[in-house]
Amino acid sequence: MPLFMDVHEKVEGLTAEAVAGAHKADLETQGAYGVNYKQYWFDEASGKVFCLVEAPDAETATRVHREAHGLVADAVIPVQEGH
């Protein structure tokens, strides 16, 4: 399945708890779309969030974010895992 890194450039009021809650909502929503939100990273100071996701395509990954919590990424980039 294709792998993507999505980038949220500036999430207002970003906290560790808020990101954890959004990720939990993604996990609860993703099954209906064949998506697997694997991991996320964030920086509270800048408001940046990065999500690693397996999805059929970028649009489907975005659909899960939109439905789960409404915080869609500014960019969704196809990536490959390095060894």
C-alpha angles and dihedrals in degrees: 000000000000117000124218138184112210122200127208105193102196122007107184115232093008115184133166089249093051093050091048090051093049091049090050089052090051090052091050092050104036099078093070090059103039091249129139117200098200108180143340139208128196145178115212093197095058098028091234121148129184122195127192111210140172110214140152088247141341093264092058092049089052091048091058092052091047094050096039100049112337096247103126120186124254089223136014111199126191109233139178125218114249125218 
